[in-house]
Each structure stands twice: as structure tokens, then as C-alpha cells.
Amino acid sequence: MSAVTTPQPKRPREEGGLTLAQRDARLAYALLAVPVLIVLAVVIFPLLWNILLSFQSLRLIDLRNLNLFSFTPTLDNYRRVLSSRGFMELLRTTLIYATFGTILPILMGLAAALLARDAFPGRSIWRGFMLFPYIAPIVAVAFVWRIMLNAQFGIVNEWMVDLFGAQRISFLSQRTIDLGMPGLHEFPLALSMVIFFQGWRYFPFSFLFFLARLQALPDNLYEAAEVDGASLTERFWFITMPQLRGVMGTLILLRFIWTFNKFDDIFLLTGGAAGTEIITVKIYDWLFGRSDVGAAAALSIILALILIVLLMIYFRWFFQEDEA
């Protein structure tokens, strides 16, 4: 007696004999093709091109005659950049600028978010006003700061002279200043000013992150702590700060990457003078000041490698994800 076989339903096919799964796969590849091509054109190709340039002795005027298929790799660019006078000072300045340029905006953003969390008359206007430094054009605000801090006619010096009888100070062109306290006889004045500018310019970004997280915190946590006799400081350290840990980690990561790669702020304020030269400004100097494309490319690769190492250290020992 032969077994009865049940006919299997045929899989739906379209013209050309493709199944539904094959059509979905083709659509997925088509949708991914555009972003992949954009990443290749905007990220991967410039990165590979920069690595290629870093191994060539190349001047700016020679770029138009560059032949990708006939060149002799060399490490002279890396040796020249690493052995140049002041490289360690350049790296030290960059790390100081990136570290304090990350911490200060985050602390200012946290303070502003705590002030704007609770309801008060004009809170919406206050919150909108807090965003002004971040949305204003960088060229305009840098020009305003240069005028404010000018030694001859800056408003800051005018206040100092009128209120305290102090001497005029060139805040953006004076490398150090003696504050008359132990350990502060050579306080880095110009570098501190550009760091303060970083704090003022970019604290609204942290302000938005912190404010959004604070608005999501349930009020019953604070009410229960207040009933238990917790002070305002204790509520801040044991309720607010643990809830902000994930946001804080994200902000530290983003702000450090952006500040470490910053160029326009220092270039517009000081041009890298008075002890404010960082690696990105030095890359500009190698490229346009000395017309040395190879050295500029090599220094940019070194900048990327240093940032990768620092981020690996951060993710390995410091970064903590927010627990839902």
C-alpha cells in the first residue's frame, strides 16, 4: 500500500522567479547601498587617502601631480613630526585643553539644569536663553570674546581698572600670569581663557541632556528622602547623581572627542599663540604655513591614534552604561 503524499504549497514567486525572502533581501541591500556608499566616500576614502599621504614626502604644490601608483613610502614625516621641537609640549597642551574643556561645560550644564528644573516665573524664557551660546555663530561669539578681553578697550579690563584699580591684562596674548599664590606664579592665562570659552560656548549641550534626564526623575524619590530627613546635599549625591551617571558618561565621551579634535575655537581666539597651540592647530600650520602635506597628514594620523588609545582606556576603566 503506497503512502499518500500531501502536496506542498508552492512558495510565492514574482516575475523572474524570486521568492518573497529573496525580494526582501534585495530590498535590504538596495536600502543599505546608499548609506554604505556615503560612508565610503565621506569617511573611508578620506581616511585611506590621508594614511597614504602620511607616507610620502609631499608639498602642497605637488598634489596635482600626485601619482597613486608610483610613490616610495617613507617614515620621514612621522620622524620629523615626533622629533620636532615642542611636540611633547604640544601634546600636553592638547590633553589639558581637552580634559578641562570637557569637564567645565559638563559642570556648568549640570548647574544650569538643576536651576531650570523646578517651576518658576519665566522658566521657559530662561531655558531658551541658556541655548544662546550654543546656537550663536562661532565666528561672531569668538569676535565678541576677543573684543571683551582686549587689553586696550575691552570691557573686562575697563571693569577691572574702574572697580579694583588693577592693571590692564592681555588675556588672549599673555602666556602666563602671577596670581601671587603658591603654585600659581605661572598660571596659564591664555589657555585658561580658551578653556573658559569652551565652558561658556558648549555648556548648553550638556544642559539639554541633564535637563531631559532630570525631568524624567520621579518626584516620589525626593519626597520619600525628605520624609526620612535627608538634606538637600544628601538628596543630590544619593538620588540625583546616581540617576545621571549614564548621561554623564555619554557626555564625557562626546565632549572629549569633540574637544580633542577642536580647531576653530582656538584658531579664532588666539591662533595658537601664547601657549594655546594644540595638535589640530599645528596640523593647519604644517599644511598651510609650511605647505608640508606629508607632515600634516602624519600628525593627523598621530592625533587619531592618541584619541583611540585614550578612548580605549576610558571604555576599559571608566565608562559605565546607564542601567534601566
Secondary structure as UniProt FT lines:
FT   TURN            15..16
FT   HELIX           20..39
FT   HELIX           40..44
FT   HELIX           45..54
FT   HELIX           60..65
FT   TURN            68..69
FT   HELIX           76..82
FT   TURN            85..86
FT   HELIX           87..117
FT   TURN            121..122
FT   HELIX           123..130
FT   HELIX           132..135
FT   HELIX           138..148
FT   TURN            151..153
FT   HELIX           155..159
FT   HELIX           160..164
FT   TURN            171..173
FT   STRAND          176..177
FT   TURN            182..183
FT   TURN            185..186
FT   STRAND          187..188
FT   HELIX           189..215
FT   HELIX           219..227
FT   TURN            228..229
FT   HELIX           232..235
FT   HELIX           236..240
FT   HELIX           241..243
FT   HELIX           245..260
FT   HELIX           264..269
FT   TURN            270..276
FT   HELIX           279..284
FT   HELIX           285..289
FT   HELIX           293..317
//
